[in-house]
Amino acid sequence: MNSKIISQGILRAVLFLGIFCLGIYVIQLLQSLFIYVIIAAVLSLMGRPILNFFETYLKFNNVLAAITTMAIFIFLIFGVAALFIPIITQQGENLSLLNINELERKMRLLVHQVSEYFSLSDEFWKNWMKEQDWMDSLNLGVIPDFLNIFIGWLSSFTIGLFSVLFISFFFLKDSKLLEQITFSFVKKEYKARMKKSLVKIKKLLSRYFIGLLIQISILLIIYSIVLLIFGIENAFIIAFLCALLNLIPYIGPLIAAFLMLVLSMTSNIGADFSTVILPKSIYVLIGFVIGQFIDNFFSQPFIFSNSVKSHPLEIFIIILTSGLLFGTTGLIFAVPMYTAIKVIFKEFFAQYEIVQNLTKDL
């Protein structure tokens, strides 16, 4: 009898592991679709108060309120995109992309200033160029490949944006649609517990997204102050972009640091390297590090501990695992998905000790 029970237990464990691995494989295959649905669900949660305002106070019908809310989202998306037009234009002028001779002159001036500051001779640059063998390794075939990649990315982004907006509209129009989709996979006797889980998930994720908004706002203020102090052009837009990049855990701050450093240097191109460009770049980088210190040791622990009720080390492991499995998208959505899974496990598998330990603060 004991051997039979043990065999059944092993069989159930193997079956569960197989289903889990199959689920991970399916999610990887359809990760774009899952991402669209998740983003749409988040947008619908954010847009629900706006829709309720239109229905309650302006007496819009449900369809008109949903259309108006989506129009506001579209306006905000294109409004944020329009913010970057001045910085692109300014950097284009700074780099003289339309004037090859001027660009060459400025690059020669920059190389000359770097050489003077670090006491480098012209012979050093000649030998370096010869060692790199740039002309022999130059592959002009990279240009059409880059264009193909860019066109492919633009097409994917357009399809993704349209898909998210389309799904979000129906989630807004029918507030019960998301619950109905979820309940279609749940047995009747478990629906009450699943409904309770969804309410808890909505509450925790709402607090999490508010926390992210606070995090971005703090970084935006710090970066803006730093860039304004040192006279960097388009300081607010650069700060806003770098603050948004921090939404991508671990990788985002590195990209933001590189971007802020490059834009700070190109904003002063033509100025003296040793007395203007280098000191300003160092000061801006120090300001960025201070912002990251505040974010990593104060903002993020506060957000994770008070919004999603998870330990920072726990979050680190989950983000790292999700990033290895699903790439950049996994990094972004690791915390919301993990929070939802924790709530569901607490409701349905509370009898297991590991679940009790992980969900004791929920």
Secondary structure, DSSP 4 states (H G I P E B T S, - for coil): -HHHHHHHHHHHHHHHHHHHHHHHHHHHHTHHHHHHHHHHHHHHHHHHHHHHHHHHTS---HHHHHHHHHHHHHHHHHHHHHHHHHHHHHHHHHHTTT-HHHHHHHHHHHHHHHHHHHT--HHHHHHHHHHHTHHHH--TTHHHHHHHHHHHHHHHHHHHHHHHHHHHHHHHH-TTHHHHHHHTTS-GGGHHHHHHHHHHHHHHHHHHHHHHHHHHHHHHHHHHHHHHHTT-TTHHHHHHHHHHHTTSTTHHHHHHHHHHHHHHHHHTTTS-IIIIIHHHHHHHHHHHHHHHHHIIIIIHHHHHHHTS---HHHHHHHHHHHHHHHHHHHHHHHHHHHHHHHHHHHHH-TTSHHHHHHTTT-
